[in-house]
């Protein structure tokens, strides 16, 4: 199997798995059970993965972590605002 294809498949699955939580949080604004520390740490980690992908020129890493970062930061912002 092509290495790039494996990367795109892995990136798609991990990013898609994050969507239900993000959509639920965005719709309900319920952030009571969400840890702001975890989301802050996660957001920084995802930003670093994004930077790593950029340095490698790896589109699966760039796309997956770019999208996941936007979702995670949105949830973190909602937590700060409504938490």
N, C-alpha and C positions, 0 to 999 in steps of 0.2 A: 504494500500500500504506500502511496506517495506520502512523504513526510509532511508536506504542506497541507495535504488533505486531512491528515490526522490532526494537525494544528487547528485547522478551521472547524473540524468536528468538535474537538475539545473546547475550543473557544465558544462555539455556538451553544453547546450544552451547558457550560458553566454560566454563561451570560443569561441564557433563557431561564435557567433555574432561579435567577435572582428577580426576574420580572414579577411573579405573583406577589411577593412580599412588597416590592416597590409600589405596584399598582394598588394594593390594598391600603398601604400607608398613605399614599397620595389621595385616594378616594375618601378614606375615613378620617384622616388626620389623627388617628389614634396611635400615639407613640409611647404610651404608658409602659409597655413591656419591652421597649427597645433600649438597649444600653448605648448611651452617647459615647462612652469611652471606647466601646467595641467598634462603633461606626466611624469614629474619628481615626482609630488605628487602622481599620480596614481601608478607609479612604486613602490614607497615606500609603499603605501597602499597594493598593491598586494603582495609585499615581506613579509609584516607583516601578511597578510592572510595565505600565504604559511607557515610561521613560526608557526602560530596558528594551522594550519592543522597538522603540524609535531608534535606539542606538544600533540594534541588530538589523533594522529594516524589515522586521517580521510583521507582516500585515495581520495575521491571526492574533498575535499578542496586542498589537496596537488597537485593532477594532474592538476586541473583546474587553480590554481594560479601559478603553475610552468610554464605551457605553456603560460598563459597570461603574466606573468612577462617577459619571453623571447621575446615575440612579442612586448610588450610595450617598453622594453629597446632597442630593435632594432629600433623601430620608433624614440625613443628619440635620439639615436645615429645618425640616419639619419638627424634628425632635427638639431643637433649640427653641423654635417658635412656639410650639404647642405642648412641649413636654412638661 
